[in-house]
Amino acid sequence: MAPHKPRMTPRTVAPWLFAAALAAASMTCNGDLSGPEPATLVGVAGDGQTGLVNEVLPDSLAVRVDDAQGQPVSGVTVTWTTGGGGSLSQSSVITTADGRAAVQRTLGGTAGQQTTTATVPDLPSVVFTATAEAGAVPRLIIATQPSSVANGGVALEQQPIVRLENGDGEPLGAGIPVTVSVTGATLSGTTTVASDGYGEVRFSDLALSHFHTSAALVTDPAESSHRK
């Protein structure tokens, strides 16, 4: 007669299945769920550029974060700082799927070498160098001299015309206010006029009074030093 085998009922099997499920869950939880660790920070674009002071560099500055196998790492915060003045489009950037983080650099107002540093904790920093150039200096030119003779309180027969040019002799354009003043007399009329599309400023009703023998007109381009 064959030996009797115990019959496995659902109640008998259930504890075994539950124990197996716990073991599998334990194996899953004990696995490494963290992503790849940043191992290197490298510059990939934007180093060695030249630009004008107070202007944005032509190309963005970019770095890449890689793991120990040379694969890009996303989600890493890269901190950016400037040296020598100027500003950045962002002070910190998180790397994208290709491991890259980039910013735009505006140079400071002093000509010479300026730096930008990208930093990730526990990794060597990357330093970008740029050269800021002063650029052309705007000029204010008297195109038409005012009348050399004036009657007190009467508008000058020949009103002055001045022209605003960049360092290459090209007109700076419209909308730049120029103010005229005088020494040795009292000046009346419209003393501040904006330039036209040709960079010319045309005064129309200037008059002198309370002067003795001579007076000198002085023009001041209020904003031309900031235009290129």
N, CA and C of each residue as an Amber inpcrd file, in Angstrom:
protein
   684
   0.8450000  -1.1990000   0.0000000   0.0000000   0.0000000   0.0000000
   0.8760000   1.2430000   0.0000000   0.5580000   2.2020000  -0.8830000
   1.3990000   3.4120000  -1.0320000   1.2770000   4.2840000   0.1980000
   2.4500000   4.9310000   0.5690000   2.4020000   5.8060000   1.7550000
   1.4840000   7.0030000   1.5140000   0.8930000   7.4350000   2.5660000
  -0.0430000   8.5540000   2.4770000   0.7220000   9.8790000   2.3770000
   0.3660000  10.7010000   1.3800000   0.9770000  12.0250000   1.2140000
   0.0210000  13.1020000   1.6950000   0.5470000  14.0280000   2.4760000
  -0.3680000  15.0780000   2.9560000  -0.8570000  15.9450000   1.8030000
  -2.0830000  16.2160000   1.8600000  -2.6990000  17.0420000   0.8130000
  -2.4780000  18.5190000   1.1450000  -1.9390000  19.2800000   0.1350000
  -1.6660000  20.7130000   0.3440000  -2.9300000  21.5070000   0.0460000
  -3.4370000  22.0630000   1.0550000  -4.6510000  22.8810000   0.9160000
  -4.2360000  24.3180000   0.6680000  -5.1500000  25.1590000   0.1800000
  -4.8270000  26.5790000   0.0060000  -4.2920000  27.2110000   1.2760000
  -4.7760000  26.7580000   2.4320000  -4.3150000  27.3350000   3.6870000
  -2.8720000  26.9570000   3.9460000  -2.4390000  25.7420000   3.4610000
  -1.0560000  25.3000000   3.6470000  -0.1140000  26.0320000   2.6980000
  -0.5360000  26.2730000   1.4570000   0.3220000  26.8750000   0.4400000
   0.5170000  28.3750000   0.6950000  -0.4980000  29.0520000   1.1890000
  -0.4570000  30.5020000   1.3210000   0.7350000  31.0090000   2.1070000
   1.1250000  30.4060000   3.2560000   2.3090000  30.9240000   3.9740000
   3.5810000  30.8070000   3.1780000   3.7220000  29.7480000   2.3670000
   4.9190000  29.6040000   1.5380000   4.9900000  30.6990000   0.4760000
   3.8480000  30.9640000  -0.1590000   3.8220000  32.0200000  -1.1750000
   4.1190000  33.3790000  -0.5540000   3.5840000  33.6400000   0.6100000
   3.7950000  34.9140000   1.2840000   5.2680000  35.0970000   1.6500000
   5.9010000  34.0010000   2.1140000   7.3180000  34.0680000   2.4700000
   8.1680000  34.3240000   1.2470000   7.8250000  33.6870000   0.1130000
   8.5850000  33.9030000  -1.1180000   8.4540000  35.3450000  -1.5940000
   7.2480000  35.8950000  -1.4590000   7.0360000  37.2880000  -1.8730000
   7.8540000  38.2370000  -1.0220000   7.9370000  37.9680000   0.2730000
   8.7430000  38.7990000   1.1460000  10.2140000  38.7300000   0.7790000
  10.6860000  37.5400000   0.4380000  12.0870000  37.3840000   0.0590000
  12.4020000  38.1650000  -1.2060000  11.4920000  38.1020000  -2.1870000
  11.7030000  38.8440000  -3.4370000  11.7040000  40.3410000  -3.1770000
  10.7770000  40.7810000  -2.3280000  10.7320000  42.2070000  -2.0110000
  12.0000000  42.6390000  -1.3030000  12.5060000  41.7580000  -0.4370000
  13.7360000  42.0820000   0.2820000  14.9140000  42.1940000  -0.6740000
  14.9720000  41.3200000  -1.6560000  16.0480000  41.3800000  -2.6360000
  15.9570000  42.6620000  -3.4550000  14.7150000  43.0720000  -3.7760000
  14.5440000  44.3000000  -4.5560000  14.9550000  45.5240000  -3.7580000
  14.5480000  45.5540000  -2.4870000  14.8600000  46.7110000  -1.6600000
  16.3420000  46.8210000  -1.3530000  17.0220000  45.6640000  -1.3140000
  18.4440000  45.6960000  -1.0230000  19.2830000  46.1170000  -2.2220000
  18.6620000  46.2010000  -3.4320000  19.4030000  46.5940000  -4.6260000
  19.7260000  48.0900000  -4.6050000  20.6710000  48.5550000  -5.4420000
  21.0830000  49.9540000  -5.5000000  20.1600000  50.7140000  -6.4350000
  19.2720000  51.5430000  -5.8580000  18.3120000  52.2960000  -6.6580000
  18.8210000  53.6780000  -7.0300000  19.9560000  54.1030000  -6.5090000
  20.4800000  55.4320000  -6.8100000  21.0600000  55.4890000  -8.2160000
  21.0400000  56.6930000  -8.8070000  21.5720000  56.8610000 -10.1500000
  23.0810000  56.9250000 -10.1490000  23.6670000  57.1050000 -11.3390000
  25.1290000  57.1960000 -11.4330000  25.6540000  58.4230000 -10.7130000
  26.8110000  58.2960000 -10.1030000  27.4260000  59.3860000  -9.3540000
  28.2660000  60.2700000 -10.2840000  28.1820000  61.6060000 -10.1440000
  29.0500000  62.4960000 -10.9410000  30.5180000  62.2270000 -10.6270000
  31.3100000  62.1020000 -11.6740000  32.7410000  61.8300000 -11.4870000
  33.6210000  62.9210000 -12.0750000  33.1690000  63.5520000 -13.1590000
  33.9740000  64.6010000 -13.7940000  33.0840000  65.7380000 -14.2680000
  33.6420000  66.9450000 -14.2670000  32.9990000  68.1450000 -14.8120000
  33.9350000  68.7140000 -15.8630000  33.4800000  68.7950000 -17.1150000
  34.3440000  69.2460000 -18.2100000  33.6680000  70.3870000 -18.9650000
  34.4760000  71.3350000 -19.4340000  33.9700000  72.4010000 -20.2920000
  33.8460000  71.9080000 -21.7190000  32.7260000  72.2240000 -22.3690000
  32.5070000  71.7270000 -23.7270000  32.2990000  72.8340000 -24.7510000
  32.0200000  74.0710000 -24.3190000  31.8000000  75.1500000 -25.2960000
  31.9180000  76.5060000 -24.6210000  32.4140000  77.4990000 -25.3820000
  32.3680000  78.8860000 -24.9510000  33.6390000  79.4760000 -24.3840000
  34.7030000  78.6930000 -24.2490000  35.9240000  79.2370000 -23.6590000
  36.6990000  80.0640000 -24.6820000  37.4420000  81.0880000 -24.1960000
  38.3500000  81.8540000 -25.0480000  37.6890000  82.8490000 -25.9760000
  36.4840000  83.3120000 -25.6600000  35.8010000  84.2610000 -26.5370000
  36.2750000  85.7010000 -26.2950000  35.9750000  86.5550000 -27.2800000
  36.2550000  87.9900000 -27.1820000  34.9810000  88.7600000 -27.4850000
  34.6970000  89.7780000 -26.6810000  33.5040000  90.5850000 -26.8940000
  33.7050000  91.9950000 -26.3850000  32.6910000  92.8430000 -26.5830000
  32.7410000  94.2200000 -26.1250000  32.2900000  94.3120000 -24.6690000
  32.8220000  95.2770000 -23.9500000  32.4100000  95.4850000 -22.5660000
  30.9000000  95.7120000 -22.5080000  30.2910000  95.1940000 -21.4510000
  28.8520000  95.3250000 -21.1960000  27.9760000  94.6410000 -22.2330000
  28.5670000  93.7660000 -23.0490000  27.7940000  93.0510000 -24.0650000
  27.7950000  91.5490000 -23.7790000  26.7730000  90.8450000 -24.3170000
  26.6750000  89.3890000 -24.1590000  27.6430000  88.7080000 -25.1180000
  28.3640000  87.7120000 -24.6420000  29.2710000  86.9570000 -25.5120000
  28.4750000  86.2350000 -26.5990000  29.0670000  86.0460000 -27.7730000
  28.3410000  85.4280000 -28.8860000  27.8370000  84.0200000 -28.5830000
  28.6440000  83.2130000 -27.8900000  28.2950000  81.8160000 -27.6360000
  28.0750000  81.5610000 -26.1470000  27.1640000  80.6410000 -25.8460000
  26.9220000  80.2550000 -24.4600000  28.1230000  79.4900000 -23.9040000
  28.2690000  79.5190000 -22.5840000  29.2730000  78.7130000 -21.8950000
  28.5980000  77.4190000 -21.4540000  29.2290000  76.2770000 -21.7310000
  28.5880000  74.9950000 -21.4380000  29.5770000  74.0150000 -20.8180000
  29.0680000  73.2300000 -19.8670000  29.8450000  72.1500000 -19.2510000
  29.0500000  70.8560000 -19.3500000  29.7360000  69.7260000 -19.0870000
  29.0770000  68.4220000 -19.0630000  29.5280000  67.6580000 -17.8200000
  28.5890000  66.9850000 -17.1880000  28.8890000  66.1380000 -16.0350000
  28.8200000  64.6820000 -16.4760000  29.8990000  63.9080000 -16.2360000
  29.9640000  62.4940000 -16.5920000  30.1430000  61.6440000 -15.3500000
  29.7470000  60.3490000 -15.4620000  30.0220000  59.4150000 -14.3790000
  31.3890000  58.7750000 -14.5980000  31.7370000  57.7710000 -13.7780000
  33.0560000  57.1410000 -13.8520000  33.2650000  56.3930000 -15.1630000
  32.1920000  56.0210000 -15.8360000  32.2950000  55.3230000 -17.1260000
  32.2450000  56.2840000 -18.3160000  32.2330000  57.6000000 -18.0290000
  32.2050000  58.5720000 -19.1130000  30.8280000  58.8250000 -19.6780000
  29.7830000  58.3640000 -18.9780000  28.4260000  58.5810000 -19.4390000
  27.8450000  59.8400000 -18.7980000  27.0170000  60.6020000 -19.5480000
  26.4650000  61.8480000 -18.9970000  25.5260000  61.5850000 -17.8250000
  25.5320000  62.5170000 -16.8810000  24.6890000  62.4090000 -15.6940000
  23.7160000  63.5840000 -15.6870000  22.4380000  63.2900000 -15.6210000
  21.4180000  64.3420000 -15.5790000  21.0390000  64.6520000 -14.1380000
  20.3880000  65.8150000 -13.9650000  19.8720000  66.1750000 -12.6510000
  20.8960000  66.7140000 -11.6740000  22.0850000  67.0780000 -12.1450000
  23.1360000  67.6050000 -11.2800000  23.1070000  69.1400000 -11.3400000
  23.1570000  69.7860000 -10.1900000  23.1450000  71.2480000 -10.1410000
  24.5590000  71.7950000 -10.3300000  24.7150000  72.6410000 -11.3340000
  25.9840000  73.3120000 -11.6160000  25.8420000  74.7780000 -11.2120000
  26.7430000  75.2610000 -10.3660000  26.7240000  76.6510000  -9.9030000
  27.7160000  77.4700000 -10.7200000  27.2810000  78.6840000 -11.1310000
  28.0980000  79.5520000 -11.9790000  28.3850000  80.8620000 -11.2530000
  29.6320000  81.3330000 -11.3430000  30.0300000  82.6180000 -10.7640000
  30.9260000  83.3640000 -11.7470000  30.9920000  84.7020000 -11.5990000
  31.7940000  85.5320000 -12.4940000  33.0100000  86.0960000 -11.7780000
  34.0260000  86.4170000 -12.5570000  35.2060000  87.1190000 -12.0670000
  35.5250000  88.2630000 -13.0080000  35.7410000  89.4720000 -12.4630000
  36.0370000  90.6200000 -13.3130000  34.8360000  91.4240000 -13.7130000
  33.6870000  91.1750000 -13.0660000  32.4890000  91.9480000 -13.3760000
  31.5720000  91.2380000 -14.3450000  30.4570000  91.8840000 -14.6440000
  29.4900000  91.3080000 -15.5600000  28.4570000  90.4570000 -14.8510000
  27.6820000  89.7020000 -15.6230000  26.5930000  88.9150000 -15.0630000
  26.3640000  87.6560000 -15.8900000  25.4710000  86.7950000 -15.3760000
  25.1260000  85.5350000 -16.0270000  23.6170000  85.4350000 -16.1740000
  23.1620000  84.6700000 -17.1650000  21.7300000  84.4820000 -17.3560000
  21.1160000  83.7050000 -16.2020000  21.8990000  82.8220000 -15.5630000
  21.4470000  82.0520000 -14.4030000  22.6440000  81.7870000 -13.4980000
  22.3780000  81.7200000 -12.2100000  23.4590000  81.4360000 -11.2600000
  23.6320000  79.9400000 -11.0100000  22.6140000  79.1440000 -11.3200000
  22.7290000  77.6900000 -11.2140000  21.8550000  77.0430000 -12.2770000
  22.3390000  75.9240000 -12.8130000  21.6440000  75.2150000 -13.8870000
  21.7070000  73.7250000 -13.6020000  20.6120000  73.0040000 -13.8130000
  20.5700000  71.5550000 -13.6300000  20.8710000  70.8770000 -14.9600000
  21.7550000  69.8820000 -14.9400000  22.1400000  69.2020000 -16.1760000
  20.9500000  68.4750000 -16.7970000  20.9280000  68.4680000 -18.1120000
  19.8680000  67.8010000 -18.8630000  20.2520000  66.3440000 -19.1310000
  19.4650000  65.6670000 -19.9690000  19.7000000  64.2490000 -20.2340000
  21.0700000  63.9780000 -20.8340000  21.6280000  64.9570000 -21.5520000
  22.9640000  64.7850000 -22.1280000  24.0760000  65.2300000 -21.1770000
  23.7100000  65.5070000 -19.9220000  24.7050000  65.8870000 -18.9220000
  25.1710000  67.3250000 -19.0050000  24.5380000  68.1410000 -19.8600000
  25.0230000  69.5030000 -20.0930000  24.2730000  70.5430000 -19.2590000
  25.0070000  71.6310000 -18.9740000  24.4290000  72.8200000 -18.3440000
  25.1070000  74.0250000 -18.9840000  24.3080000  75.0420000 -19.3680000
  24.8660000  76.1720000 -20.1020000  24.2630000  77.4880000 -19.6030000
  25.0360000  78.5700000 -19.7510000  24.5800000  79.9200000 -19.4010000
  25.0720000  80.8980000 -20.4540000  24.4510000  82.0760000 -20.4810000
  24.9350000  83.1760000 -21.3080000  25.6740000  84.1660000 -20.4160000
  26.8020000  84.6830000 -20.9220000  27.6740000  85.5490000 -20.1370000
  27.6470000  86.9660000 -20.6900000  27.3300000  87.9410000 -19.8340000
  27.4420000  89.3540000 -20.1690000  28.7160000  89.8950000 -19.5350000
  29.5790000  90.4640000 -20.3510000  30.8560000  90.9590000 -19.8500000
  30.6570000  92.2100000 -19.0020000  31.6230000  92.4620000 -18.1000000
  31.5930000  93.6550000 -17.2700000  32.0690000  94.8810000 -18.0240000
  32.0970000  96.0100000 -17.3340000  32.4040000  97.2730000 -17.9810000
  33.8730000  97.6200000 -18.0720000  34.7740000  96.7350000 -17.6230000
  36.2110000  97.0070000 -17.6760000  36.8780000  96.1280000 -18.7250000
  37.6540000  96.7440000 -19.6070000  38.3490000  95.9810000 -20.6410000
  39.4150000  95.0900000 -20.0100000  39.6310000  93.9260000 -20.6300000
  40.6380000  92.9920000 -20.1290000  40.0550000  91.5970000 -19.9550000
  40.7910000  90.7520000 -19.2450000  40.3850000  89.3640000 -19.0620000
  39.3190000  89.2460000 -17.9740000  38.2840000  88.4560000 -18.2640000
  37.2250000  88.1780000 -17.3040000  36.9710000  86.6790000 -17.2870000
  36.5720000  86.1560000 -16.1370000  36.4180000  84.7100000 -15.9870000
  34.9990000  84.3450000 -15.5670000  34.6660000  83.0840000 -15.8350000
  33.4090000  82.4890000 -15.3800000  33.7330000  81.0890000 -14.8720000
  33.2480000  80.7540000 -13.6800000  33.5810000  79.4720000 -13.0650000
  32.3220000  78.6300000 -12.8810000  32.4050000  77.3710000 -13.3360000
  31.3240000  76.3930000 -13.1400000  31.7600000  75.4150000 -12.0550000
  30.8640000  75.1420000 -11.0920000  31.2200000  74.3300000  -9.9390000
  30.1530000  73.2870000  -9.6500000  30.6120000  72.0660000  -9.3440000
  29.7800000  70.9850000  -8.8220000  30.4570000  70.4820000  -7.5470000
  29.7190000  70.3100000  -6.4520000  30.3450000  69.8620000  -5.1970000
  31.1910000  68.6010000  -5.3720000  32.3690000  68.5990000  -4.7750000
  33.3050000  67.4660000  -4.7420000  33.9930000  67.1830000  -6.0780000
  33.8150000  68.0850000  -7.0580000  34.4940000  67.9180000  -8.3450000
  35.3330000  69.1650000  -8.6310000  36.4540000  69.0040000  -9.3710000
  37.2440000  70.1770000  -9.7600000  36.4110000  71.1370000 -10.6120000
  36.5470000  72.4310000 -10.3550000  35.7870000  73.4370000 -11.0890000
  36.3280000  73.6060000 -12.5080000  35.4910000  74.1860000 -13.3720000
  35.8820000  74.5340000 -14.7370000  35.8600000  76.0580000 -14.8530000
  36.9470000  76.6490000 -15.3360000  37.0650000  78.0960000 -15.4610000
  37.1120000  78.4810000 -16.9430000  36.2020000  79.3480000 -17.3550000
  36.1750000  79.9040000 -18.7060000  36.8080000  81.2950000 -18.6770000
  37.5600000  81.6130000 -19.7200000  38.2050000  82.9280000 -19.8210000
  37.6890000  83.6550000 -21.0650000  37.3830000  84.9490000 -20.9050000
  36.9440000  85.7860000 -22.0280000  37.7060000  87.1090000 -21.9690000
  37.8570000  87.7350000 -23.1380000  38.5320000  89.0270000 -23.2220000
  37.5160000  90.1030000 -23.5790000  37.4110000  91.1230000 -22.7310000
  36.4990000  92.2430000 -22.9760000  37.2680000  93.3870000 -23.6290000
  36.7500000  93.8850000 -24.7490000  37.3680000  95.0060000 -25.4490000
  36.5080000  96.2540000 -25.2950000  37.1810000  97.4060000 -25.2650000
  36.4710000  98.6630000 -25.0250000  35.5470000  99.0430000 -26.1710000
  35.9160000  98.7310000 -27.4110000  35.0870000  99.0950000 -28.5510000
  35.2760000 100.5480000 -28.9550000  34.5780000 100.9490000 -29.9830000
  34.6930000 102.3110000 -30.5020000  34.0150000 103.3040000 -29.5620000
  34.6130000 104.5000000 -29.4410000  34.0770000 105.5440000 -28.5710000
  33.1710000 106.4700000 -29.3880000  31.9180000 106.6670000 -28.9480000
  31.0220000 107.5700000 -29.6890000  31.5560000 109.0020000 -29.7050000
  31.1720000 109.7490000 -30.7390000  31.6220000 111.1330000 -30.8790000
  30.4340000 112.0530000 -31.1270000  30.5610000 113.2900000 -30.6570000
  29.5730000 114.3320000 -30.8950000  30.2300000 115.4020000 -31.7600000
  29.6980000 115.6100000 -32.9710000  30.3130000 116.5210000 -33.9410000
  29.3500000 117.6740000 -34.2260000  29.8760000 118.9040000 -34.2350000
  29.0650000 120.0670000 -34.6020000  29.0430000 120.1640000 -36.1280000
  27.8800000 119.8870000 -36.7000000  27.7350000 119.9410000 -38.1600000
  27.5040000 121.3620000 -38.6420000  26.7580000 122.1550000 -37.8710000
  26.4950000 123.5550000 -38.2270000  26.7090000 124.4200000 -36.9890000
  27.6270000 125.3680000 -37.0810000  27.8900000 126.2660000 -35.9660000
  26.7370000 127.2660000 -35.8100000  26.4280000 127.6810000 -34.5740000
  25.3900000 128.7060000 -34.4020000  25.8970000 130.0730000 -34.8680000
  24.9920000 131.0000000 -34.9800000  25.3450000 132.3690000 -35.3950000
  26.4240000 132.9320000 -34.4810000  27.3440000 133.6480000 -35.0720000
  28.4110000 134.2670000 -34.2840000  27.9740000 135.5810000 -33.6550000
  26.8540000 136.1240000 -34.1180000  26.3100000 137.3820000 -33.5910000
  24.8860000 137.1110000 -33.1120000  24.5500000 137.6270000 -31.9250000
  23.2160000 137.4010000 -31.3800000  22.6460000 138.6830000 -30.8270000
  21.3200000 138.8120000 -30.9370000  20.5900000 139.9080000 -30.3130000
  19.8960000 139.3760000 -29.0670000  19.9890000 140.1010000 -27.9920000
  19.4530000 139.6340000 -26.7300000  18.0020000 139.2100000 -26.8070000
  17.7050000 137.9700000 -26.4140000  16.3440000 137.4590000 -26.3760000
  15.7630000 137.0800000 -27.7070000  16.5330000 137.2230000 -28.7930000
  16.0450000 136.8930000 -30.1340000  16.6760000 135.5740000 -30.5810000
  15.8600000 134.6800000 -31.1690000  16.3720000 133.3830000 -31.6100000
  17.5320000 133.5740000 -32.5860000  18.5530000 132.7710000 -32.4180000
  19.7200000 132.8490000 -33.2910000  19.3070000 132.6470000 -34.7400000
  19.8710000 133.4800000 -35.6130000  19.5370000 133.3510000 -37.0290000
  19.9670000 132.0040000 -37.5730000  21.1300000 131.5480000 -37.1540000
  21.5910000 130.2150000 -37.5730000  21.6560000 129.3220000 -36.3300000
  20.7660000 128.3390000 -36.3000000  20.6880000 127.4330000 -35.1550000
  21.7070000 126.2880000 -35.3170000  22.2710000 125.8080000 -34.1920000
  23.2790000 124.7510000 -34.2930000  22.6720000 123.3930000 -34.6580000
  23.4610000 122.6150000 -35.3820000  23.1180000 121.2200000 -35.6960000
  24.3150000 120.3590000 -35.2930000  24.0700000 119.3330000 -34.5040000
  25.1420000 118.4180000 -34.1150000  24.7980000 117.0150000 -34.6010000
  25.8310000 116.2020000 -34.7260000  25.6410000 114.8370000 -35.2280000
  26.3390000 113.8480000 -34.2910000  25.6750000 112.7410000 -34.0040000
  26.2070000 111.6860000 -33.1420000  26.7120000 110.5430000 -34.0060000
  27.9850000 110.1710000 -33.8140000  28.5830000 109.0940000 -34.6000000
  29.2470000 108.0820000 -33.6810000  29.3280000 106.8400000 -34.1660000
  30.1290000 105.8570000 -33.4420000  31.5970000 106.0160000 -33.8320000
  32.4410000 105.1700000 -33.3040000  33.8700000 105.3010000 -33.5700000
  34.2600000 105.0660000 -35.0080000  33.3550000 104.4720000 -35.7980000
  33.6330000 104.2210000 -37.2140000  33.0550000 105.2910000 -38.1200000
  32.5070000 106.3590000 -37.5270000  31.9420000 107.4410000 -38.3270000
  30.5280000 107.2100000 -38.7880000  29.8590000 106.1470000 -38.2730000
  28.4820000 105.8710000 -38.6560000  27.5330000 106.5490000 -37.6640000
  26.3570000 107.0300000 -38.1420000  25.4120000 107.6840000 -37.2280000
  24.8850000 106.7050000 -36.1890000  24.6780000 107.2270000 -34.9750000
  24.1850000 106.3750000 -33.8990000  22.6920000 106.1100000 -33.9900000
  21.9680000 106.9190000 -34.7410000  20.5450000 106.6580000 -34.9030000
  19.6630000 107.6120000 -34.1220000  18.3600000 107.2710000 -34.1020000
  17.3510000 108.1740000 -33.5580000  17.1450000 107.9780000 -32.0610000
  16.5860000 109.0500000 -31.4430000  16.1210000 108.9490000 -30.0710000
  17.1320000 109.2190000 -28.9950000  18.3290000 109.7220000 -29.3240000
  19.3360000 110.0150000 -28.3030000  19.2340000 111.4980000 -27.9440000
  18.8870000 111.8250000 -26.6920000  18.7310000 113.2380000 -26.3260000
  20.0730000 113.9460000 -26.1790000  20.1550000 115.1540000 -26.6920000
  21.3450000 115.9930000 -26.5620000  20.9140000 117.3160000 -25.9520000
  21.6470000 117.7490000 -24.9330000  21.3280000 118.9960000 -24.2360000
  22.4090000 120.0410000 -24.5080000  21.9810000 121.2540000 -24.7980000
  22.9120000 122.3440000 -25.0540000  22.8580000 123.3240000 -23.8780000
  24.0000000 123.8560000 -23.5060000  24.0800000 124.8570000 -22.4340000
  25.0050000 125.9770000 -22.9050000  25.1460000 127.0250000 -22.1050000
  25.9430000 128.1650000 -22.5030000  26.7100000 128.6960000 -21.3060000
  27.8810000 129.2240000 -21.5730000  28.6530000 129.9120000 -20.5280000
  28.7560000 131.3890000 -20.9000000  28.6190000 132.2620000 -19.9310000
  28.7450000 133.6890000 -20.1770000  27.4800000 134.3590000 -20.6200000
  26.3190000 133.6720000 -20.5590000  25.0510000 134.2680000 -20.9680000
  23.9190000 133.3960000 -20.4490000  22.7040000 133.8390000 -20.6990000
  21.5030000 133.0620000 -20.3660000  20.9280000 132.4970000 -21.6540000
  20.6810000 131.1860000 -21.6500000  20.1840000 130.5130000 -22.8460000
  18.7110000 130.1770000 -22.6580000  17.9020000 130.4850000 -23.6650000
  16.4830000 130.1410000 -23.6320000  16.1240000 129.3620000 -24.8900000
  14.9260000 128.7810000 -24.8860000  14.4890000 127.9550000 -25.9990000
  14.5050000 126.4850000 -25.6160000  14.3360000 125.6460000 -26.5990000
  14.3330000 124.1880000 -26.3750000  15.7790000 123.7140000 -26.3300000
  16.2600000 123.4220000 -25.1240000  17.6760000 123.1140000 -24.9520000
  17.9980000 121.6190000 -25.0420000  16.9990000 120.7400000 -25.0290000
  17.2270000 119.2970000 -25.1820000  16.4180000 118.7870000 -26.3650000
  17.0940000 118.2070000 -27.3270000  16.4580000 117.6940000 -28.5420000
  17.0100000 116.2890000 -28.8170000  16.1500000 115.3770000 -29.2700000
  16.5790000 114.0090000 -29.5900000  17.0680000 113.9190000 -31.0310000
  17.9900000 113.0230000 -31.2490000  18.5410000 112.8270000 -32.5980000
  17.5130000 112.1920000 -33.5190000  17.6820000 112.4380000 -34.8260000
  16.7950000 111.8250000 -35.8180000  17.4230000 110.5270000 -36.3320000
  16.8310000 109.9690000 -37.3660000  17.3230000 108.7060000 -37.8790000
  18.7180000 108.7600000 -38.4670000  19.1980000 109.9440000 -38.7450000
  20.5560000 110.1150000 -39.2740000  21.5600000 110.4840000 -38.1830000
  21.0990000 110.4360000 -36.9280000  21.9770000 110.7840000 -35.8210000
  22.1680000 112.2730000 -35.6520000  21.3630000 113.0950000 -36.3480000
  21.5010000 114.5510000 -36.2620000  20.5290000 115.1440000 -35.2450000
  21.0010000 116.1880000 -34.5750000  20.1830000 116.9060000 -33.5940000
  20.0750000 118.3490000 -34.0730000  18.8550000 118.8040000 -34.3300000
  18.6280000 120.1430000 -34.8920000  17.9040000 121.0220000 -33.8710000
  18.6000000 122.0270000 -33.3690000  17.9790000 123.0070000 -32.4890000
  17.3040000 124.0780000 -33.3450000  16.1950000 124.6310000 -32.8200000
  15.4080000 125.5280000 -33.6810000  15.0920000 126.8880000 -33.0860000
  15.1460000 127.0420000 -31.7720000  14.6830000 128.3130000 -31.2020000
  15.5820000 128.8250000 -30.0770000  16.8650000 128.5140000 -30.1390000
  17.7770000 128.9520000 -29.0850000  18.0070000 130.4530000 -29.1800000
  18.0260000 131.0960000 -27.9960000  18.2720000 132.5420000 -27.9380000
  19.1510000 132.8460000 -26.7400000  19.9700000 133.9160000 -26.8700000
  20.8690000 134.3380000 -25.7990000  20.4160000 135.6810000 -25.2370000
  20.6620000 135.8230000 -23.9390000  20.3970000 137.1120000 -23.3020000
  21.3360000 137.2880000 -22.1200000  21.4040000 138.5120000 -21.6090000
  22.2480000 138.8300000 -20.4550000  23.7110000 138.4500000 -20.6860000
  24.2080000 138.7490000 -21.8500000  25.6230000 138.4960000 -22.1100000
  26.3360000 139.8270000 -22.3340000  27.6400000 139.8310000 -22.1710000
  28.4130000 141.0680000 -22.2980000  29.0790000 141.1350000 -23.6790000
  30.0980000 140.3640000 -23.8700000  30.8080000 140.4470000 -25.1610000
  30.7870000 139.1280000 -25.9200000  30.8400000 137.9880000 -25.2290000
  30.8770000 136.7040000 -25.9260000  30.2510000 135.6320000 -25.0500000
  29.8310000 134.5570000 -25.6910000  29.2600000 133.4090000 -24.9890000
  29.6380000 132.1530000 -25.7550000  29.6690000 131.0290000 -25.0700000
  30.0430000 129.7640000 -25.7030000  28.9770000 128.7220000 -25.4460000
  28.4990000 128.0690000 -26.5220000  27.5350000 126.9860000 -26.4100000
  28.2630000 125.6740000 -26.1440000  27.6860000 124.8490000 -25.2720000
  28.2590000 123.5410000 -24.9410000  27.1700000 122.4950000 -25.1250000
  27.4750000 121.4260000 -25.8660000  26.5010000 120.3520000 -26.0800000
  26.9040000 119.1330000 -25.2820000  25.9010000 118.3900000 -24.8260000
  26.1390000 117.1970000 -24.0030000  25.2210000 116.0850000 -24.4640000
  25.7860000 115.0140000 -25.0730000  24.9460000 113.8780000 -25.4620000
  24.6010000 113.0550000 -24.2340000  23.4100000 113.1970000 -23.7240000
  23.0510000 112.5980000 -22.4450000  23.2060000 111.0930000 -22.4190000
  22.9730000 110.4050000 -23.5640000  23.0240000 108.9470000 -23.5520000
  23.9650000 108.3700000 -24.5960000  24.6380000 109.2120000 -25.3550000
  25.4140000 108.6670000 -26.4690000  26.5410000 107.7730000 -26.0210000
  27.0630000 107.9820000 -24.8170000  28.1810000 107.1550000 -24.3510000
  27.7550000 105.7140000 -24.1220000  26.4160000 105.4360000 -24.1170000
  25.9670000 104.0840000 -23.8750000  25.4920000 103.3990000 -25.1500000
  25.6170000 104.0720000 -26.2690000  25.1630000 103.5050000 -27.5160000
  26.3340000 103.1690000 -28.4030000  26.1840000 102.0800000 -29.1750000
  27.2580000 101.6650000 -30.0800000  26.6970000 101.5350000 -31.4730000
